[in-house]
Amino acid sequence: MGRTALVYLAAALAEIGGCFAFWAWLRLGKPAWLALPGLASLAAFAALLTLVESSAAGRAFAAYGGVYIAASLGWLWAVEGLRPDRWDLLGGAVCLLGAGIILLAPRSG
């Protein structure tokens, strides 16, 4: 489980960083060349998700969604300087709980 958590965290940082590069270019008026490292970061994100131990891609992606949401709230605070409010934190906790259920549920077969 520890390795999966690290892969998900790395994937979240790569995805958020890649998406933010485009946000910075298209919404904040930053230079267009930021799209290039953004594309590389998004490719790294996709490659990282293939490292998750799961019998089904959809299940791995679904569980990752909860991690992505929580990591996005961390990005909101650390990079954008906006502290998540209690509703952000509650929603993030619910998403992480859902991700844990998906990942850790006993499965037959």
PyMOL CGO cylinders between C-alpha atoms (Angstrom):
from pymol import cmd
from pymol.cgo import CYLINDER

trace = [
    CYLINDER, 0.00, 0.00, 0.00, 2.89, 2.38, 0.70, 0.3, 1, 1, 1, 1, 1, 1,
    CYLINDER, 2.89, 2.38, 0.70, 4.23, 2.13, -2.85, 0.3, 1, 1, 1, 1, 1, 1,
    CYLINDER, 4.23, 2.13, -2.85, 0.78, 2.74, -4.30, 0.3, 1, 1, 1, 1, 1, 1,
    CYLINDER, 0.78, 2.74, -4.30, 0.35, 5.84, -2.14, 0.3, 1, 1, 1, 1, 1, 1,
    CYLINDER, 0.35, 5.84, -2.14, 3.69, 7.20, -3.34, 0.3, 1, 1, 1, 1, 1, 1,
    CYLINDER, 3.69, 7.20, -3.34, 2.85, 6.52, -6.98, 0.3, 1, 1, 1, 1, 1, 1,
    CYLINDER, 2.85, 6.52, -6.98, -0.53, 8.22, -6.58, 0.3, 1, 1, 1, 1, 1, 1,
    CYLINDER, -0.53, 8.22, -6.58, 1.07, 11.23, -4.89, 0.3, 1, 1, 1, 1, 1, 1,
    CYLINDER, 1.07, 11.23, -4.89, 3.70, 11.53, -7.63, 0.3, 1, 1, 1, 1, 1, 1,
    CYLINDER, 3.70, 11.53, -7.63, 0.99, 11.15, -10.30, 0.3, 1, 1, 1, 1, 1, 1,
    CYLINDER, 0.99, 11.15, -10.30, -1.13, 13.83, -8.65, 0.3, 1, 1, 1, 1, 1, 1,
    CYLINDER, -1.13, 13.83, -8.65, 1.76, 16.29, -8.53, 0.3, 1, 1, 1, 1, 1, 1,
    CYLINDER, 1.76, 16.29, -8.53, 2.57, 15.57, -12.18, 0.3, 1, 1, 1, 1, 1, 1,
    CYLINDER, 2.57, 15.57, -12.18, -1.03, 15.99, -13.29, 0.3, 1, 1, 1, 1, 1, 1,
    CYLINDER, -1.03, 15.99, -13.29, -1.68, 19.12, -11.27, 0.3, 1, 1, 1, 1, 1, 1,
    CYLINDER, -1.68, 19.12, -11.27, 1.63, 20.65, -12.37, 0.3, 1, 1, 1, 1, 1, 1,
    CYLINDER, 1.63, 20.65, -12.37, 0.88, 19.89, -16.02, 0.3, 1, 1, 1, 1, 1, 1,
    CYLINDER, 0.88, 19.89, -16.02, -2.63, 21.26, -15.84, 0.3, 1, 1, 1, 1, 1, 1,
    CYLINDER, -2.63, 21.26, -15.84, -1.45, 24.33, -13.95, 0.3, 1, 1, 1, 1, 1, 1,
    CYLINDER, -1.45, 24.33, -13.95, 1.10, 25.05, -16.67, 0.3, 1, 1, 1, 1, 1, 1,
    CYLINDER, 1.10, 25.05, -16.67, -1.78, 25.38, -19.13, 0.3, 1, 1, 1, 1, 1, 1,
    CYLINDER, -1.78, 25.38, -19.13, -3.82, 27.36, -16.61, 0.3, 1, 1, 1, 1, 1, 1,
    CYLINDER, -3.82, 27.36, -16.61, -0.90, 29.77, -16.17, 0.3, 1, 1, 1, 1, 1, 1,
    CYLINDER, -0.90, 29.77, -16.17, -0.53, 30.18, -19.93, 0.3, 1, 1, 1, 1, 1, 1,
    CYLINDER, -0.53, 30.18, -19.93, -4.20, 30.48, -20.86, 0.3, 1, 1, 1, 1, 1, 1,
    CYLINDER, -4.20, 30.48, -20.86, -5.67, 32.13, -17.77, 0.3, 1, 1, 1, 1, 1, 1,
    CYLINDER, -5.67, 32.13, -17.77, -2.83, 34.01, -16.14, 0.3, 1, 1, 1, 1, 1, 1,
    CYLINDER, -2.83, 34.01, -16.14, -1.14, 35.35, -19.27, 0.3, 1, 1, 1, 1, 1, 1,
    CYLINDER, -1.14, 35.35, -19.27, 2.15, 33.48, -18.75, 0.3, 1, 1, 1, 1, 1, 1,
    CYLINDER, 2.15, 33.48, -18.75, 4.33, 32.57, -21.75, 0.3, 1, 1, 1, 1, 1, 1,
    CYLINDER, 4.33, 32.57, -21.75, 3.08, 29.87, -24.15, 0.3, 1, 1, 1, 1, 1, 1,
    CYLINDER, 3.08, 29.87, -24.15, 6.30, 27.86, -23.78, 0.3, 1, 1, 1, 1, 1, 1,
    CYLINDER, 6.30, 27.86, -23.78, 4.98, 26.75, -20.37, 0.3, 1, 1, 1, 1, 1, 1,
    CYLINDER, 4.98, 26.75, -20.37, 2.79, 24.31, -22.27, 0.3, 1, 1, 1, 1, 1, 1,
    CYLINDER, 2.79, 24.31, -22.27, 5.87, 22.22, -23.16, 0.3, 1, 1, 1, 1, 1, 1,
    CYLINDER, 5.87, 22.22, -23.16, 6.88, 21.26, -19.60, 0.3, 1, 1, 1, 1, 1, 1,
    CYLINDER, 6.88, 21.26, -19.60, 3.16, 20.97, -18.91, 0.3, 1, 1, 1, 1, 1, 1,
    CYLINDER, 3.16, 20.97, -18.91, 2.83, 18.34, -21.64, 0.3, 1, 1, 1, 1, 1, 1,
    CYLINDER, 2.83, 18.34, -21.64, 5.86, 16.47, -20.29, 0.3, 1, 1, 1, 1, 1, 1,
    CYLINDER, 5.86, 16.47, -20.29, 4.37, 16.54, -16.82, 0.3, 1, 1, 1, 1, 1, 1,
    CYLINDER, 4.37, 16.54, -16.82, 1.04, 15.18, -18.10, 0.3, 1, 1, 1, 1, 1, 1,
    CYLINDER, 1.04, 15.18, -18.10, 2.87, 12.37, -19.92, 0.3, 1, 1, 1, 1, 1, 1,
    CYLINDER, 2.87, 12.37, -19.92, 4.70, 11.52, -16.69, 0.3, 1, 1, 1, 1, 1, 1,
    CYLINDER, 4.70, 11.52, -16.69, 1.35, 11.45, -14.90, 0.3, 1, 1, 1, 1, 1, 1,
    CYLINDER, 1.35, 11.45, -14.90, -0.05, 8.91, -17.36, 0.3, 1, 1, 1, 1, 1, 1,
    CYLINDER, -0.05, 8.91, -17.36, 3.06, 6.74, -17.14, 0.3, 1, 1, 1, 1, 1, 1,
    CYLINDER, 3.06, 6.74, -17.14, 3.03, 6.83, -13.33, 0.3, 1, 1, 1, 1, 1, 1,
    CYLINDER, 3.03, 6.83, -13.33, -0.51, 5.49, -13.15, 0.3, 1, 1, 1, 1, 1, 1,
    CYLINDER, -0.51, 5.49, -13.15, 0.61, 2.36, -15.00, 0.3, 1, 1, 1, 1, 1, 1,
    CYLINDER, 0.61, 2.36, -15.00, 2.80, 1.54, -11.97, 0.3, 1, 1, 1, 1, 1, 1,
    CYLINDER, 2.80, 1.54, -11.97, -0.19, 1.04, -9.66, 0.3, 1, 1, 1, 1, 1, 1,
    CYLINDER, -0.19, 1.04, -9.66, -0.79, -2.57, -8.69, 0.3, 1, 1, 1, 1, 1, 1,
    CYLINDER, -0.79, -2.57, -8.69, -4.37, -3.16, -9.82, 0.3, 1, 1, 1, 1, 1, 1,
    CYLINDER, -4.37, -3.16, -9.82, -6.09, -5.81, -11.87, 0.3, 1, 1, 1, 1, 1, 1,
    CYLINDER, -6.09, -5.81, -11.87, -8.18, -3.15, -13.64, 0.3, 1, 1, 1, 1, 1, 1,
    CYLINDER, -8.18, -3.15, -13.64, -7.19, 0.25, -14.98, 0.3, 1, 1, 1, 1, 1, 1,
    CYLINDER, -7.19, 0.25, -14.98, -10.59, 1.74, -14.21, 0.3, 1, 1, 1, 1, 1, 1,
    CYLINDER, -10.59, 1.74, -14.21, -10.32, 0.79, -10.55, 0.3, 1, 1, 1, 1, 1, 1,
    CYLINDER, -10.32, 0.79, -10.55, -6.81, 2.25, -10.31, 0.3, 1, 1, 1, 1, 1, 1,
    CYLINDER, -6.81, 2.25, -10.31, -8.00, 5.46, -11.97, 0.3, 1, 1, 1, 1, 1, 1,
    CYLINDER, -8.00, 5.46, -11.97, -11.10, 5.72, -9.76, 0.3, 1, 1, 1, 1, 1, 1,
    CYLINDER, -11.10, 5.72, -9.76, -9.09, 5.37, -6.56, 0.3, 1, 1, 1, 1, 1, 1,
    CYLINDER, -9.09, 5.37, -6.56, -6.56, 7.88, -7.89, 0.3, 1, 1, 1, 1, 1, 1,
    CYLINDER, -6.56, 7.88, -7.89, -9.37, 10.43, -8.24, 0.3, 1, 1, 1, 1, 1, 1,
    CYLINDER, -9.37, 10.43, -8.24, -9.68, 10.73, -4.47, 0.3, 1, 1, 1, 1, 1, 1,
    CYLINDER, -9.68, 10.73, -4.47, -5.96, 11.29, -4.11, 0.3, 1, 1, 1, 1, 1, 1,
    CYLINDER, -5.96, 11.29, -4.11, -6.04, 13.87, -6.91, 0.3, 1, 1, 1, 1, 1, 1,
    CYLINDER, -6.04, 13.87, -6.91, -8.76, 15.85, -5.17, 0.3, 1, 1, 1, 1, 1, 1,
    CYLINDER, -8.76, 15.85, -5.17, -6.89, 15.93, -1.86, 0.3, 1, 1, 1, 1, 1, 1,
    CYLINDER, -6.89, 15.93, -1.86, -3.61, 16.83, -3.58, 0.3, 1, 1, 1, 1, 1, 1,
    CYLINDER, -3.61, 16.83, -3.58, -5.38, 19.61, -5.50, 0.3, 1, 1, 1, 1, 1, 1,
    CYLINDER, -5.38, 19.61, -5.50, -6.44, 21.15, -2.19, 0.3, 1, 1, 1, 1, 1, 1,
    CYLINDER, -6.44, 21.15, -2.19, -2.82, 20.98, -1.05, 0.3, 1, 1, 1, 1, 1, 1,
    CYLINDER, -2.82, 20.98, -1.05, -1.80, 22.74, -4.28, 0.3, 1, 1, 1, 1, 1, 1,
    CYLINDER, -1.80, 22.74, -4.28, -4.48, 25.37, -3.66, 0.3, 1, 1, 1, 1, 1, 1,
    CYLINDER, -4.48, 25.37, -3.66, -2.84, 26.18, -0.34, 0.3, 1, 1, 1, 1, 1, 1,
    CYLINDER, -2.84, 26.18, -0.34, 0.86, 25.68, -1.13, 0.3, 1, 1, 1, 1, 1, 1,
    CYLINDER, 0.86, 25.68, -1.13, 1.04, 27.17, -4.63, 0.3, 1, 1, 1, 1, 1, 1,
    CYLINDER, 1.04, 27.17, -4.63, -1.96, 29.46, -4.98, 0.3, 1, 1, 1, 1, 1, 1,
    CYLINDER, -1.96, 29.46, -4.98, -1.86, 30.73, -1.40, 0.3, 1, 1, 1, 1, 1, 1,
    CYLINDER, -1.86, 30.73, -1.40, -5.54, 30.02, -0.68, 0.3, 1, 1, 1, 1, 1, 1,
    CYLINDER, -5.54, 30.02, -0.68, -6.24, 28.04, 2.45, 0.3, 1, 1, 1, 1, 1, 1,
    CYLINDER, -6.24, 28.04, 2.45, -8.87, 25.31, 1.94, 0.3, 1, 1, 1, 1, 1, 1,
    CYLINDER, -8.87, 25.31, 1.94, -12.00, 25.91, 4.00, 0.3, 1, 1, 1, 1, 1, 1,
    CYLINDER, -12.00, 25.91, 4.00, -13.78, 23.31, 6.12, 0.3, 1, 1, 1, 1, 1, 1,
    CYLINDER, -13.78, 23.31, 6.12, -15.96, 22.25, 3.19, 0.3, 1, 1, 1, 1, 1, 1,
    CYLINDER, -15.96, 22.25, 3.19, -12.91, 21.68, 1.02, 0.3, 1, 1, 1, 1, 1, 1,
    CYLINDER, -12.91, 21.68, 1.02, -11.35, 19.59, 3.77, 0.3, 1, 1, 1, 1, 1, 1,
    CYLINDER, -11.35, 19.59, 3.77, -14.52, 17.60, 4.40, 0.3, 1, 1, 1, 1, 1, 1,
    CYLINDER, -14.52, 17.60, 4.40, -14.95, 16.91, 0.69, 0.3, 1, 1, 1, 1, 1, 1,
    CYLINDER, -14.95, 16.91, 0.69, -11.29, 15.88, 0.38, 0.3, 1, 1, 1, 1, 1, 1,
    CYLINDER, -11.29, 15.88, 0.38, -11.63, 13.51, 3.35, 0.3, 1, 1, 1, 1, 1, 1,
    CYLINDER, -11.63, 13.51, 3.35, -14.75, 11.91, 1.84, 0.3, 1, 1, 1, 1, 1, 1,
    CYLINDER, -14.75, 11.91, 1.84, -12.90, 11.41, -1.44, 0.3, 1, 1, 1, 1, 1, 1,
    CYLINDER, -12.90, 11.41, -1.44, -9.90, 9.82, 0.29, 0.3, 1, 1, 1, 1, 1, 1,
    CYLINDER, -9.90, 9.82, 0.29, -12.25, 7.52, 2.20, 0.3, 1, 1, 1, 1, 1, 1,
    CYLINDER, -12.25, 7.52, 2.20, -13.83, 6.49, -1.10, 0.3, 1, 1, 1, 1, 1, 1,
    CYLINDER, -13.83, 6.49, -1.10, -10.41, 5.89, -2.65, 0.3, 1, 1, 1, 1, 1, 1,
    CYLINDER, -10.41, 5.89, -2.65, -9.45, 3.71, 0.32, 0.3, 1, 1, 1, 1, 1, 1,
    CYLINDER, -9.45, 3.71, 0.32, -12.62, 1.66, 0.00, 0.3, 1, 1, 1, 1, 1, 1,
    CYLINDER, -12.62, 1.66, 0.00, -11.96, 1.08, -3.70, 0.3, 1, 1, 1, 1, 1, 1,
    CYLINDER, -11.96, 1.08, -3.70, -8.31, 0.11, -3.14, 0.3, 1, 1, 1, 1, 1, 1,
    CYLINDER, -8.31, 0.11, -3.14, -8.64, -1.97, 0.01, 0.3, 1, 1, 1, 1, 1, 1,
    CYLINDER, -8.64, -1.97, 0.01, -11.96, -3.76, -0.48, 0.3, 1, 1, 1, 1, 1, 1,
    CYLINDER, -11.96, -3.76, -0.48, -11.69, -7.54, -0.40, 0.3, 1, 1, 1, 1, 1, 1,
    CYLINDER, -11.69, -7.54, -0.40, -12.29, -8.93, -3.85, 0.3, 1, 1, 1, 1, 1, 1,
    CYLINDER, -12.29, -8.93, -3.85, -13.00, -12.45, -4.99, 0.3, 1, 1, 1, 1, 1, 1,
    CYLINDER, -13.00, -12.45, -4.99, -11.29, -13.88, -8.03, 0.3, 1, 1, 1, 1, 1, 1,
]
cmd.load_cgo(trace, "trace")
